[in-house]
């Protein structure tokens, strides 16, 4: 990892969302699925996954879910169940209720909160399988009260229709039973527009490759989406009290995700910086995914030297990282200064994988600096709100003139007259203007 001063480092990474060729391909796929439905789904599944299916084979049958349990270790089932319980408990605290407020003049104002009716969850199945992402997408939707949750995930490549059994077990444990063996941009398009086999959804969430991300951007507006996720990121602010082996391991835990993942250490201690730099090199040599992690560290890794912890937090707030670890003496003292970070991990034992898998908070977190204005996936992502307005006659008589004033200053005479006609009926207004 290169060691530089914070002033020398570009704190804003501009991630390109696909080449022109990739964007055009995604547009063509989405258009084809919109127009042709299942026929396009089956054609692209054969083209990209090497699997020839009939439409009746797209849906995963209950017996396949049951068989998946025989292919995974009991310890995995126990781990998934324990993680699911923690995730459910955390998200249950986020749930909000509808409310109504009766005014003194007899008016009633309020807000009705309803869950989305149908949500689509995309689960990757290419380079790696992520059963934990099943839980992180599904459980907040369930807590919100979404009645229909459908999952899409790619089949195994090379002409095999099987789906990773760990993903299927995670889905079954989370209570998802409508699952389709389709992936890529075509799966996103099917969720957005619907086909004869797959009914359309109201929102699509879940990570995927560049084609999935581009497809989500393409269909946004037809449906809602969680985000257009970029490469994973971690930033660690550490002082001399931190253990270089811990910090190096945490940096590499994100670097192994993707060649474009970003792992950055910020520290006021040059001694600690050099110790961590050496530890990263030592651990990287023994990492199974060292080629991926090595490319990430080389191109997007850095150690930034700052003058103080406070200066380091200024750097973090400019980076707005997806994951931020604060490993300093008395981290709670500085927590209030952290303004921009997707998830904040405090102290030497709150390693980022604790949050990824088990603690309870969601691991679908804003990337590419978007933590400046967006938040992790939560229960609010799966609800919609309707305002409720019941205005009494007394309230309209009292405030009607003010409402007309505002409408006429905007040149909307029809708005003003909609109020005035009522005031006239009640003997409160003169002739129409």
N, C-alpha and C positions, 0 to 999 in steps of 0.2 A: 504494500500500500504506500502510495506517495505521501510524504509529509510536507505540508505547505502551511503558510499562514492563512487565516480566514480571509484576509483581504485579497489573496491571489486566486481564491476559488470562486467559480461561478455558482452562486447559491440557487439559481433557477435553471432547472433542466428542462429543455424544450423537447418533449417526446413526440415524435411524428407518429400519427395514427394511420399507418399503412401507406404503401406506395400507391401511385396512381393506378397501377395494374391491379393491385389487391382491392382497391376501392371499386373499380369497374366490375371486377368479378363478383364482388358481394352484391352490388346493385343488380347484376344480371340474375344471380341466384334468387334474391328476394323477389324480383319481378316474376320469375318463372314459377316459384312456389305460390305466389299470390294468384297467378292466372291458372296454373295447372293442378295445384293441390297435391294430392298423394302421388300422382304420376311423376312430378318433379322431385319429390322427396325420395322416391325409390330410385330414380335415375341418378341423383347425386350420391345417394348411399352406395350405389354400385361403383360410381366413378371415383369417389374419394376414399371409401372404406373397403372396396373390393368385395362387397356383400350384396348378392342378389336376393331381394326379399319380395314377398307379396304384401299388399297393404294389410292383410290380416295378421301378418307377422310383426308389424311395427310395435304393437303393444306387448309389454312384458306380462306374462301370465302369472297367476298366483303360485303355481307349482315351481316356477323359476325362482321366485322370491324364497320359497320354502327350501329349495335345493341349495340356495346360496349359503344358508346356515351350516350346511355340511362341509362347506369349502373354506370356512374361516375358523380361527382358533377361538375357543371359549373365552380366553382372556381378552380378545378383541371385542366380543359381544359385551363383556362386563365393562370394558373401558368406554365403549360407546354409550352404554346406559348411564354410567356415572357422569360422563361429560354432558349428556343430554339433560340430566337433572340439574346440573349447575347452570347450564345455559338457560333452561326454562325458568329457574328461580330468579336469575338476574333480569331477564326480559319481562317477567311478570311485574316487576316494580315500575316498568315504564308505561304500563297500560293506563289510559286516561278514560274518563267518563264523560258522557253528554251532560250539559248543564242548561238550566233555565233560570232567568232572573226577572222577577216580577217588579216592575217599576211603580213608583208612588202614583203615577197618573193612570195606572191600569194597563200599561203596555207590557209586553212580554218579549224579552230578548234572550237568545240562547244559541247553543251550538249542538248539533247532533253529530255524533261520531259513529260511523259505520265501517265495518271491515270491507275491503275489496272482496268481490264475489269469487274471482278465480285468478290464481297467480301461477305463473310458470317459472320453474327453477331449472337453470342450466347447470349441469355438473360435468366437468371435463372428464375425458377418458382417454386422452392421447398419450403424451409423454409420461404422465403420472396420474394416479387416481387420488382424489381428495374426498374421502368419506366425511371428514370433518366439515367440509363446505355444505354438505347436505344438511347437517344439523343447524349450521349458522344461518342458512336461508329459510329452512322450513319452520323451525321453532318460533322465531318472532312472528311469522305469518299465522301460525296456530294460536299463539297467545293473543294476537290481534283479533282472532275469530274468523279468519278466512275459511269458508266452508269447502272450497275446492282448490287443492294444491296438486299440480301436475309436474312431473319431472321428465326432462329429456336428457339423454346421455348417449354418447356415441357407442356403437358396437365395437368389438375387437376388430382390428384391421386384418386383412388377409383372408377374407371370406368366412370368418367365424361370427356367428350372431350373438355369442355370449357377451355379457356385460360383467365388468369387474365385480366379483361377489362381495367385496367389502363395501362398495357403493350400494349394492342392493340391500345388504343387511342394515346399513345405516339408514337407508330409506324406509325399510320396514320398521325399524326401531323408532323412527321419527313419525311413523304413521302415514307414510305416502304409499299409495297402492295404485295410482294411475301413472305409469311409467312407460316411456317410449324409447326404443333403441334407434335414435336418430341424433346426429350432432351437427356441428358447424353452423354456418350461416343459414342453411336450409332449415335447421331446427328452430332457430330464432324466428324465421319468417313464418313457419307453421304455427308457432305460438301466437304470433301477432295477427295473422290473417285467418288462421284456421284452415283445415282441410276436411275431407269427408271423414277422416279418422280422428283427427286432433281438433278439438273445439278451441276457439280463440280464447285468450286470456286478457286480463286487464293490466297486468304488469309482468315484466320479465326481470328476473334477478339471477345472479350467479356469475362466476368468473368463466373465462374461456380464452382461446387464442385470439390472434389479431382478427381473424375472420368473424369470430363471434362478437368481438368488440365493435367491429365496423357494422355488422348486421344490427346490433342493438342501437347503434347511432342512427342507422337508416330507418328503423321502424319507430323510433321515438316520436311521439305525437299521435301515432295510431294506438300505441300502448305506452304506459309509463315504463321506465327502466330504473334500476338502482344506480348505476353509474357506468362510465366507460373507463374501466380500470387500466392503469398503466403498470409498468414493472414494479415489483415489490421494493420497499425501501426500509432501511433502519438507520437511525442516527442515535449515537450513544454519547452522552456528556458525562465524562468521568474525571475524577481527580486522583491524587496519589493514594487514597484509601481503597481504590478499586483493585480487584484482582485481574491482572492482564490476561490470564487464561480464560476467565469468565467472559470478559469483554470480547476477546478474539473469537471465542466460540459463538457468541451471540451475533457478531458481525457476519460470520460465515453461515450461520443458520439462515440468513436471508439471501446471502450471495449465492447459495446453492439452488435457489428457486429458478433463476433465469440469468442468462448471460448479460442482460440489460438491468438486472437488479442493482440497487445502490446501497452501499454499506459505508457509513461515514462515522468516524470517531472525532469528537470535539473535546479538547482537553487543554487546561492551562499548564500542564506539566510536560516538558519535553522528555524528561526521564521516563515518565509513564508512556508517552507516545512511542518511544523507541522500544520499550519492553513489549508493548502491545503489537507493534509492527513485527517484531521477531516471532511473537507467539502466533500471529496470523500465518506467517510463512511455515512455521512448524506444523500447525494443525492442518493447514491446507494440503500439505503433502500426504496426509493420512486420510483425507476425506474421500469417500467413495465417489461423490460428484465433483471431484476436484477440477475437472475441465470446465464445467459450467461456472463453479464458484471462482476459479482462477480468472476467467474472462471477465466476470463481474468486478472482481477486486481490481484488476488491471485497468479497466476502462472507466468504471464508475465508483471505485473505492477511493477513499482519501482519509488522511488524518489531519485535522485542522487545529493549529495552535492558536490559542486565544490568551488574553491577558488575565482573565478572571472567570469565575463561574458565571457571574452576571453577564459578561461579554459573550460567554458560550451560549447562554439562553437567548440572547439577541440573535445569534446565528441560527439557533434552532427555530425561533419564531419566523425567520426569513425562509428557512428550508421548508417549514410546515411538513415534517416527515409523516409518513404513514405510521411507523412505529418509532417511539422515542423512549429510550432508557436513560434514566437519571440515576447514575451510580456515583454518588458523592456523599460526603459526610453530612448527615441530617438532610436528606432530600426533601422532606416535608417543608423545610424552611424556604425552599425555592419553588415549590409547586405553583403557588399563586402567580408567579412570573411567566409561566408557560402558557402562551396564548394560542399557538398554532401547532397542533399535533393530533393525529387520528386517535392513537392510543398511547397512554403514558404509563410506563413501568417504573416503579420506584424501588431502589435498593438492589443489592447484589443477588437476591434470590428470586426476583421477579423477572426471570428470563422471558424473552419474547414468546417462546413456545408455550409457556404457561397460559398466555392469553390466546394463542392460536388454537389450543385444543381443549382447555379444561376449566379455566377460572370462571367463565361465564359470559363476560363481555364479548361482543361480536368481533370476529376477525375479518369481516369484510369492511375495509377501512379506506378512506379517501387517499389516493396516491397523487404523485406528480404535483405536489404543492397545493392541492385542492382542499387540504385540511384548513386552509385559510377561511373557507366559506362553506364547507360541507362536513358531514358527520358520518360516523359508522352506521351501518344498517341497524335499524331498531324497529320496535313495534310501530312507530309512527309511519314507517315506510309502507305499511300494509293497511292503512286506514284512509278514509276520506272524511271531510267535514262539511256539513251543511249549516249555514247560518239560518236562524229562525227569527222572524220579525213579526210580531203581532202588535200593531199600533192601535191604540184606543182613539175614539173620537176626540176626547179631551186633548190627547197628545198632538193630534193632527191640527186641531184648531190653534193650539198654542205655538206650534212650530212651522205651520204651513207657509207663512210669509217668508220665513228664513229659507226654507227649502226652495221656494220660487225664486228668491233673490239669487241663490247659487246657480240654479238652472239657467236663468236668463243671462247671467254673466258669462255662461259658457255658450250662449247662443242656441240653447235647446228649448225653444218655446213650447214644444209638445210636452216636455217634461213638466214645465211650469203649469201648463193648462191641466195636466192630469191631477195636480194638486188643487188648482183653482176651481175646477168644476165641483169638487167636493166641498170646498169652502163656500161656494155660492149656494149649494144645496142647504147648507147649514146657516145661511144668512150672514156669512162672515167675510165675503169678498164682493167687490164691485164687478162690473162687466168684464168680459174677456178682452184682453188687449189684442 
